[in-house]
Amino acid sequence: MDKTPNPETATLAAASSRDPELGLRAVATLRGLLETLEALQVDNARANGWSWQDIAGRLGVSKQAVHQKHGPRSRSGPGR
């Protein structure tokens, strides 16, 4: 059986480390993953006809905030 932890488990373990070097690296890794996941799901919602207001409500931010962050990317996407 493979004893190597998967990257997600290793990152979560590092995030709770008492070593600040490991903990802060894990925070940066998780922040990057969260940004990627948010962009993916905002694009998915827009492709499915969701309004900026709908998306903002689910993310707990203002319509202006979500549009400012994700709008420029969606306008420069394929076919735009």
N, C-alpha and C positions, 0 to 999 in steps of 0.2 A: 504494500500500500504506500502511496506517495505521501510523505510527511511534509512536503513543502506547502506552506500556507498560500492561499490565493492572494492576489494583490489587495483585494478589498479587505480581507481579514487582517492582513499585515498593516494596512493603512489605519484601520480602526484601532488596532492594538497600539500602534505608534501614537495615535491621537490621545490616548489616555496615559501615555508614558509620563513618568515623573522627570524624564530628561527633556529639558526645553528644546534642545536641538531636534530631537525626534518628533516631539509634539508639534512644534511650529512647522516643520517640514510637512507633517501630516495635514495640518490645517491648510497649508498652501495647496497641497494635492487635492484635498476635498473641495476647496474653493474652486479650483479649476474644473473639477468634475461637475460641481453644481452649476457653474456657468454654462458648460456644454449641455448638460441635461435641460436646463431652462431654455436655452436657445432651440434645442431640438423640439421641445414640447410647445413652445410658442409658435414655431414654424408649423408644427402639426395642427395646432388649433386654428391658425390662420388658413391653412390649406383646407380645413373642414368648415370654413365659413364663420368662425368665431370673431366677434368684434373685439377691438382693443379693450373696451369696457369689460366684456366677459372675462377676458384673460387677466386683466388687472385685478378684478374682484377675486379670482381664484388665487392669485399670487399675493394678495393683501397689499397692493400698492396702488397708486393713482394711475388712471388711464394715461396721463401725460408721461409718467415715469416709464411705464412699459413701452409706450410708443417711442419715446426718445431713445431708449436702450435698444429696442429691437426693430423699430421702423426702418432705419436706414439700411439694415441688412436685408430686410424683406423687399425693399424697393430695388435693390441692386441684384436680386436673385435672378434665376433663369426666367427668360421671357418678360422681363420688366425693363 
